[in-house]
Amino acid sequence: MTNLIKRIALSEKDIESLKHIASSRELKSFEQPQDYKNKVTLKPWGHEFLIFENNCVAIWYLHIRREHSTSMHCHPRKKTALILLSGRALCNTFLHRNFLSAGDALMIDAAVFHSTKALSLEGIFLVEVETPPLKTDLARLDDNYGRELYGYEGHSEMHLDNLDKYNYFFFEESACHNQTYVLPQQFAIAMESYTNNEEFQRAFQVDPSCIYCVCRGRLLTSRRESLVELGEVQSGTSLQEQAGVVIDQSTTLMRLKPLS
């Protein structure tokens, strides 16, 4: 499986736009829960829910309905990785129009404005990795649903009951070795944790069909050079091309494997 994995860097327009928002708008915030587990947040474009969180990253599972899109927004203090699981999407930034198919990913630097639109009839599903886990770190520039002056949704938009109808699931980091979830979008998502490099060398096997994301620690080359940093994604094909992959600390990986 050949995947597009692209990094989007901060631009001068991003910096100026964020300055303008900070100086000209007063954000209206909503009271937030103590944590986001066992909740589905309803959005005007679809819904999302948290599937994994530690002190390094938070991972969210999103559904965007056909012809709907997220706001043109940025996260001033956190970087974002978007991995498309189904359908076709258009992710716009100030400098790029990024057309994505299932298995493609974007790594978006902190403070880069971006908006994701569903192009497929059935909408799209995607995974979003936020580094660090700061859910209310949000600045909206434009929004089709009139939310420019508002922060992240509050309690009234968060459902606590009948979560099965959204195919709700959540990974506990303490049980990562035993957790795999098969998504309706023909992807299997799993979490893997390794205490040290000895354990990693013994147990880790690269699957070239997979997409990997570092959720704790980092991946290094055999020369101890950075290969995949915290919150970043890489294809199994690229990892397999390395002469060796090592870790230098406790490491947690998310692995996404297509089933078709």
Secondary structure, 3 states (H helix, E strand, C coil): CCCCEEEECCCHHHHHHHHHHHHHCCCECCCCCCCCCCCEEEECCEEEEEEEECCCCEEEEEEECCCCECCEEECCCCEEEEEEEECEEEEEECCCEEEEECCCEEEECCCCCEEEEECCCCCEEEEEEEECCCCCCCEEEECCCCCCCECCCCHHHEECCCHHHHCCCCCCHHHHHHCEEEECCCEEEEEEEECCHHHHHHHCCCCCCCEEEEEECCEEECCCCEEECCCCEEEHHHHHCCCCEECCCCEEEEEEEECC
